[in-house]
């Protein structure tokens, strides 16, 4: 999802005082805190194990294989 797509989806919510939260570690929900709005470089579709997120921070991908992946700017919520 791009920033433009996220803004569009959020703008359709009628009650703009609706809270934004993230899933808790095991259960429940947490407030969104400490959002890094500075984009970082992320390599797409690096992981195929179900227990990892699909994408990785470029710095965490071996230099020898980075060129195999599409790299995009991303913000992490």
N, CA, C and O atoms as CSV, one atom per row, in Angstrom:
chain,resi,resn,atom,element,x,y,z
A,1,UNK,N,N,0.852,-1.175,0.000
A,1,UNK,CA,C,0.000,0.000,0.000
A,1,UNK,C,C,0.897,1.238,0.000
A,1,UNK,O,O,1.873,1.307,0.748
A,2,UNK,N,N,0.568,2.186,-0.822
A,2,UNK,CA,C,1.329,3.429,-0.871
A,2,UNK,C,C,0.717,4.457,0.094
A,2,UNK,O,O,-0.399,4.270,0.579
A,3,UNK,N,N,1.443,5.523,0.362
A,3,UNK,CA,C,0.930,6.599,1.210
A,3,UNK,C,C,-0.357,7.164,0.607
A,3,UNK,O,O,-1.326,7.419,1.322
A,4,UNK,N,N,-0.358,7.357,-0.709
A,4,UNK,CA,C,-1.550,7.897,-1.387
A,4,UNK,C,C,-2.756,6.985,-1.162
A,4,UNK,O,O,-3.851,7.471,-0.879
A,5,UNK,N,N,-2.566,5.666,-1.284
A,5,UNK,CA,C,-3.657,4.717,-1.069
A,5,UNK,C,C,-4.140,4.747,0.381
A,5,UNK,O,O,-5.343,4.694,0.638
A,6,UNK,N,N,-3.202,4.831,1.328
A,6,UNK,CA,C,-3.561,4.886,2.746
A,6,UNK,C,C,-4.360,6.147,3.057
A,6,UNK,O,O,-5.377,6.084,3.747
A,7,UNK,N,N,-3.909,7.280,2.557
A,7,UNK,CA,C,-4.624,8.537,2.780
A,7,UNK,C,C,-6.032,8.444,2.199
A,7,UNK,O,O,-6.995,8.882,2.829
A,8,UNK,N,N,-6.151,7.884,1.021
A,8,UNK,CA,C,-7.474,7.746,0.408
A,8,UNK,C,C,-8.386,6.890,1.288
A,8,UNK,O,O,-9.525,7.273,1.558
A,9,UNK,N,N,-7.892,5.738,1.734
A,9,UNK,CA,C,-8.707,4.861,2.584
A,9,UNK,C,C,-9.093,5.556,3.878
A,9,UNK,O,O,-10.243,5.468,4.308
A,10,UNK,N,N,-8.150,6.244,4.504
A,10,UNK,CA,C,-8.433,6.933,5.765
A,10,UNK,C,C,-9.413,8.078,5.564
A,10,UNK,O,O,-10.221,8.365,6.447
A,11,UNK,N,N,-9.349,8.733,4.417
A,11,UNK,CA,C,-10.242,9.873,4.174
A,11,UNK,C,C,-11.694,9.445,3.998
A,11,UNK,O,O,-12.593,10.283,4.077
A,12,UNK,N,N,-11.940,8.168,3.763
A,12,UNK,CA,C,-13.316,7.694,3.611
A,12,UNK,C,C,-13.992,7.411,4.950
A,12,UNK,O,O,-15.196,7.155,4.983
A,13,UNK,N,N,-13.252,7.450,6.041
A,13,UNK,CA,C,-13.824,7.202,7.364
A,13,UNK,C,C,-14.569,8.463,7.792
A,13,UNK,O,O,-13.983,9.543,7.873
A,14,UNK,N,N,-15.859,8.319,8.064
A,14,UNK,CA,C,-16.688,9.486,8.372
A,14,UNK,C,C,-16.286,10.147,9.676
A,14,UNK,O,O,-16.199,11.374,9.740
A,15,UNK,N,N,-16.041,9.371,10.711
A,15,UNK,CA,C,-15.664,9.928,12.015
A,15,UNK,C,C,-14.141,10.065,12.075
A,15,UNK,O,O,-13.437,9.102,12.380
A,16,UNK,N,N,-13.646,11.253,11.786
A,16,UNK,CA,C,-12.204,11.484,11.740
A,16,UNK,C,C,-11.553,11.484,13.126
A,16,UNK,O,O,-10.337,11.640,13.235
A,17,UNK,N,N,-12.355,11.310,14.191
A,17,UNK,CA,C,-11.802,11.133,15.532
A,17,UNK,C,C,-11.606,9.656,15.874
A,17,UNK,O,O,-11.273,9.319,17.010
A,18,UNK,N,N,-11.813,8.777,14.893
A,18,UNK,CA,C,-11.582,7.346,15.083
A,18,UNK,C,C,-10.108,7.103,15.376
A,18,UNK,O,O,-9.229,7.656,14.715
A,19,UNK,N,N,-9.855,6.270,16.374
A,19,UNK,CA,C,-8.472,5.974,16.761
A,19,UNK,C,C,-7.808,5.050,15.749
A,19,UNK,O,O,-8.481,4.281,15.062
A,20,UNK,N,N,-6.488,5.131,15.665
A,20,UNK,CA,C,-5.683,4.231,14.844
A,20,UNK,C,C,-4.826,3.406,15.802
A,20,UNK,O,O,-4.099,3.959,16.627
A,21,UNK,N,N,-4.913,2.085,15.688
A,21,UNK,CA,C,-4.178,1.189,16.591
A,21,UNK,C,C,-3.493,0.095,15.791
A,21,UNK,O,O,-3.762,-0.093,14.604
A,22,UNK,N,N,-2.602,-0.622,16.464
A,22,UNK,CA,C,-1.929,-1.784,15.878
A,22,UNK,C,C,-2.183,-2.992,16.768
A,22,UNK,O,O,-2.500,-2.840,17.947
A,23,UNK,N,N,-2.045,-4.184,16.211
A,23,UNK,CA,C,-2.224,-5.399,16.995
A,23,UNK,C,C,-1.158,-5.484,18.075
A,23,UNK,O,O,-0.007,-5.099,17.865
A,24,UNK,N,N,-1.560,-5.999,19.245
A,24,UNK,CA,C,-0.603,-6.267,20.303
A,24,UNK,C,C,0.249,-7.480,19.954
A,24,UNK,O,O,-0.017,-8.170,18.970
A,25,UNK,N,N,1.266,-7.737,20.758
A,25,UNK,CA,C,2.193,-8.837,20.462
A,25,UNK,C,C,1.477,-10.177,20.383
A,25,UNK,O,O,1.609,-10.892,19.389
A,26,UNK,N,N,0.721,-10.526,21.416
A,26,UNK,CA,C,-0.009,-11.790,21.386
A,26,UNK,C,C,-1.509,-11.595,21.214
A,26,UNK,O,O,-2.145,-12.336,20.464
A,27,UNK,N,N,-2.080,-10.610,21.897
A,27,UNK,CA,C,-3.491,-10.286,21.740
A,27,UNK,C,C,-3.698,-8.818,22.056
A,27,UNK,O,O,-2.775,-8.117,22.472
A,28,UNK,N,N,-4.904,-8.375,21.856
A,28,UNK,CA,C,-5.237,-6.989,22.155
A,28,UNK,C,C,-4.684,-6.027,21.119
A,28,UNK,O,O,-4.196,-6.426,20.062
A,29,UNK,N,N,-4.776,-4.743,21.456
A,29,UNK,CA,C,-4.377,-3.681,20.528
A,29,UNK,C,C,-3.605,-2.610,21.284
A,29,UNK,O,O,-3.823,-2.411,22.479
A,30,UNK,N,N,-2.713,-1.926,20.600
A,30,UNK,CA,C,-1.914,-0.843,21.172
A,30,UNK,C,C,-2.120,0.426,20.360
A,30,UNK,O,O,-2.461,0.381,19.178
A,31,UNK,N,N,-1.903,1.569,21.026
A,31,UNK,CA,C,-1.893,2.836,20.306
A,31,UNK,C,C,-0.700,2.849,19.357
A,31,UNK,O,O,0.318,2.208,19.614
A,32,UNK,N,N,-0.838,3.582,18.265
A,32,UNK,CA,C,0.279,3.761,17.354
A,32,UNK,C,C,1.169,4.838,17.959
A,32,UNK,O,O,0.768,5.996,18.077
A,33,UNK,N,N,2.371,4.450,18.337
A,33,UNK,CA,C,3.318,5.387,18.946
A,33,UNK,C,C,4.667,5.258,18.250
A,33,UNK,O,O,5.000,4.206,17.704
A,34,UNK,N,N,5.411,6.307,18.276
A,34,UNK,CA,C,6.766,6.255,17.739
A,34,UNK,C,C,6.831,5.961,16.251
A,34,UNK,O,O,7.738,5.267,15.791
A,35,UNK,N,N,5.880,6.483,15.502
A,35,UNK,CA,C,5.895,6.245,14.062
A,35,UNK,C,C,7.095,6.958,13.454
A,35,UNK,O,O,7.307,8.152,13.668
A,36,UNK,N,N,7.858,6.211,12.704
A,36,UNK,CA,C,8.989,6.782,11.992
A,36,UNK,C,C,8.478,7.223,10.622
A,36,UNK,O,O,8.264,6.400,9.733
A,37,UNK,N,N,8.284,8.529,10.466
A,37,UNK,CA,C,7.769,9.005,9.185
A,37,UNK,C,C,8.877,9.272,8.177
A,37,UNK,O,O,8.628,9.784,7.086
A,38,UNK,N,N,10.093,8.922,8.551
A,38,UNK,CA,C,11.202,9.007,7.610
A,38,UNK,C,C,11.244,7.696,6.838
A,38,UNK,O,O,11.435,6.638,7.438
A,39,UNK,N,N,11.071,7.743,5.523
A,39,UNK,CA,C,11.087,6.505,4.745
A,39,UNK,C,C,12.428,5.780,4.854
A,39,UNK,O,O,13.487,6.401,4.942
A,40,UNK,N,N,12.350,4.456,4.847
A,40,UNK,CA,C,13.551,3.627,4.822
A,40,UNK,C,C,13.500,2.771,3.560
A,40,UNK,O,O,12.438,2.619,2.956
A,41,UNK,N,N,14.631,2.218,3.162
A,41,UNK,CA,C,14.682,1.330,2.004
A,41,UNK,C,C,14.304,-0.080,2.447
A,41,UNK,O,O,14.855,-0.617,3.407
A,42,UNK,N,N,13.345,-0.668,1.720
A,42,UNK,CA,C,12.857,-2.005,2.032
A,42,UNK,C,C,12.923,-2.860,0.766
A,42,UNK,O,O,12.543,-2.413,-0.316
A,43,UNK,N,N,13.405,-4.083,0.912
A,43,UNK,CA,C,13.419,-5.050,-0.187
A,43,UNK,C,C,12.127,-5.858,-0.120
A,43,UNK,O,O,11.780,-6.406,0.926
A,44,UNK,N,N,11.418,-5.927,-1.254
A,44,UNK,CA,C,10.119,-6.598,-1.294
A,44,UNK,C,C,10.257,-8.102,-1.510
A,44,UNK,O,O,11.163,-8.569,-2.201
A,45,UNK,N,N,9.336,-8.847,-0.901
A,45,UNK,CA,C,9.183,-10.290,-1.112
A,45,UNK,C,C,10.465,-11.082,-0.849
A,45,UNK,O,O,10.826,-11.974,-1.617
A,46,UNK,N,N,11.137,-10.746,0.235
A,46,UNK,CA,C,12.380,-11.425,0.600
A,46,UNK,C,C,12.092,-12.747,1.305
A,46,UNK,O,O,12.742,-13.755,1.027
A,47,UNK,N,N,11.126,-12.746,2.212
A,47,UNK,CA,C,10.861,-13.919,3.042
A,47,UNK,C,C,9.648,-14.697,2.551
A,47,UNK,O,O,8.631,-14.113,2.175
A,48,UNK,N,N,9.766,-16.023,2.559
A,48,UNK,CA,C,8.608,-16.840,2.209
A,48,UNK,C,C,8.153,-17.726,3.364
A,48,UNK,O,O,7.210,-18.503,3.206
A,49,UNK,N,N,8.806,-17.625,4.522
A,49,UNK,CA,C,8.351,-18.341,5.704
A,49,UNK,C,C,7.147,-17.607,6.288
A,49,UNK,O,O,7.152,-16.378,6.366
A,50,UNK,N,N,6.118,-18.347,6.699
A,50,UNK,CA,C,4.872,-17.748,7.178
A,50,UNK,C,C,5.066,-16.918,8.439
A,50,UNK,O,O,4.284,-16.003,8.696
A,51,UNK,N,N,6.084,-17.218,9.224
A,51,UNK,CA,C,6.279,-16.556,10.513
A,51,UNK,C,C,7.132,-15.288,10.413
A,51,UNK,O,O,7.358,-14.622,11.423
A,52,UNK,N,N,7.604,-14.949,9.223
A,52,UNK,CA,C,8.308,-13.690,8.988
A,52,UNK,C,C,7.426,-12.767,8.161
A,52,UNK,O,O,6.574,-13.229,7.402
A,53,UNK,N,N,7.629,-11.477,8.307
A,53,UNK,CA,C,6.999,-10.552,7.387
A,53,UNK,C,C,7.591,-10.756,5.995
A,53,UNK,O,O,8.731,-11.202,5.867
A,54,UNK,N,N,6.830,-10.435,4.958
A,54,UNK,CA,C,7.266,-10.680,3.587
A,54,UNK,C,C,8.488,-9.862,3.187
A,54,UNK,O,O,9.301,-10.308,2.377
A,55,UNK,N,N,8.616,-8.677,3.748
A,55,UNK,CA,C,9.637,-7.739,3.292
A,55,UNK,C,C,10.700,-7.526,4.383
A,55,UNK,O,O,10.459,-7.807,5.557
A,56,UNK,N,N,11.876,-7.026,3.979
A,56,UNK,CA,C,12.978,-6.784,4.918
A,56,UNK,C,C,13.596,-5.411,4.681
A,56,UNK,O,O,13.638,-4.916,3.555
A,57,UNK,N,N,14.068,-4.815,5.754
A,57,UNK,CA,C,14.878,-3.605,5.648
A,57,UNK,C,C,16.113,-3.947,4.810
A,57,UNK,O,O,16.754,-4.970,5.050
A,58,UNK,N,N,16.445,-3.123,3.853
A,58,UNK,CA,C,17.560,-3.421,2.946
A,58,UNK,C,C,18.842,-3.704,3.722
A,58,UNK,O,O,19.617,-4.581,3.340
A,59,UNK,N,N,19.066,-2.974,4.798
A,59,UNK,CA,C,20.286,-3.185,5.596
A,59,UNK,C,C,20.381,-4.600,6.159
A,59,UNK,O,O,21.471,-5.053,6.507
A,60,UNK,N,N,19.239,-5.312,6.255
A,60,UNK,CA,C,19.221,-6.668,6.804
A,60,UNK,C,C,19.281,-7.751,5.726
A,60,UNK,O,O,19.178,-8.940,6.027
A,61,UNK,N,N,19.449,-7.333,4.468
A,61,UNK,CA,C,19.552,-8.279,3.356
A,61,UNK,C,C,21.013,-8.331,2.916
A,61,UNK,O,O,21.660,-7.297,2.753
A,62,UNK,N,N,21.517,-9.533,2.729
A,62,UNK,CA,C,22.912,-9.684,2.314
A,62,UNK,C,C,23.200,-8.889,1.044
A,62,UNK,O,O,22.414,-8.917,0.097
A,63,UNK,N,N,24.305,-8.194,1.024
A,63,UNK,CA,C,24.702,-7.360,-0.116
A,63,UNK,C,C,24.716,-8.171,-1.415
A,63,UNK,O,O,24.352,-7.656,-2.471
A,64,UNK,N,N,25.134,-9.430,-1.340
A,64,UNK,CA,C,25.279,-10.254,-2.540
A,64,UNK,C,C,23.941,-10.565,-3.213
A,64,UNK,O,O,23.917,-10.874,-4.404
A,65,UNK,N,N,22.832,-10.489,-2.482
A,65,UNK,CA,C,21.535,-10.859,-3.069
A,65,UNK,C,C,20.569,-9.689,-3.182
A,65,UNK,O,O,19.452,-9.871,-3.666
A,66,UNK,N,N,20.956,-8.508,-2.756
A,66,UNK,CA,C,20.044,-7.350,-2.792
A,66,UNK,C,C,19.491,-7.063,-4.174
A,66,UNK,O,O,18.325,-6.693,-4.308
A,67,UNK,N,N,20.313,-7.227,-5.207
A,67,UNK,CA,C,19.881,-6.895,-6.567
A,67,UNK,C,C,18.773,-7.811,-7.056
A,67,UNK,O,O,18.149,-7.524,-8.078
A,68,UNK,N,N,18.512,-8.915,-6.348
A,68,UNK,CA,C,17.447,-9.846,-6.746
A,68,UNK,C,C,16.054,-9.337,-6.361
A,68,UNK,O,O,15.048,-9.877,-6.819
A,69,UNK,N,N,15.996,-8.308,-5.527
A,69,UNK,CA,C,14.724,-7.853,-4.986
A,69,UNK,C,C,14.420,-6.418,-5.401
A,69,UNK,O,O,15.324,-5.601,-5.578
A,70,UNK,N,N,13.136,-6.129,-5.551
A,70,UNK,CA,C,12.721,-4.757,-5.803
A,70,UNK,C,C,12.864,-3.987,-4.492
A,70,UNK,O,O,12.424,-4.458,-3.443
A,71,UNK,N,N,13.470,-2.817,-4.550
A,71,UNK,CA,C,13.686,-2.002,-3.357
A,71,UNK,C,C,12.831,-0.759,-3.469
A,71,UNK,O,O,12.854,-0.063,-4.484
A,72,UNK,N,N,12.064,-0.482,-2.399
A,72,UNK,CA,C,11.155,0.662,-2.362
A,72,UNK,C,C,11.375,1.447,-1.080
A,72,UNK,O,O,11.973,0.943,-0.130
A,73,UNK,N,N,10.892,2.672,-1.058
A,73,UNK,CA,C,10.869,3.476,0.164
A,73,UNK,C,C,9.621,3.086,0.944
A,73,UNK,O,O,8.568,2.865,0.346
A,74,UNK,N,N,9.719,2.997,2.274
A,74,UNK,CA,C,8.568,2.620,3.088
A,74,UNK,C,C,8.631,3.314,4.442
A,74,UNK,O,O,9.711,3.612,4.950
A,75,UNK,N,N,7.449,3.569,5.025
A,75,UNK,CA,C,7.376,3.990,6.412
A,75,UNK,C,C,6.779,2.826,7.181
A,75,UNK,O,O,5.934,2.100,6.656
A,76,UNK,N,N,7.203,2.646,8.392
A,76,UNK,CA,C,6.770,1.509,9.205
A,76,UNK,C,C,5.841,2.025,10.298
A,76,UNK,O,O,6.214,2.915,11.063
A,77,UNK,N,N,4.637,1.470,10.373
A,77,UNK,CA,C,3.681,1.840,11.414
A,77,UNK,C,C,3.765,0.850,12.551
A,77,UNK,O,O,3.039,0.979,13.537
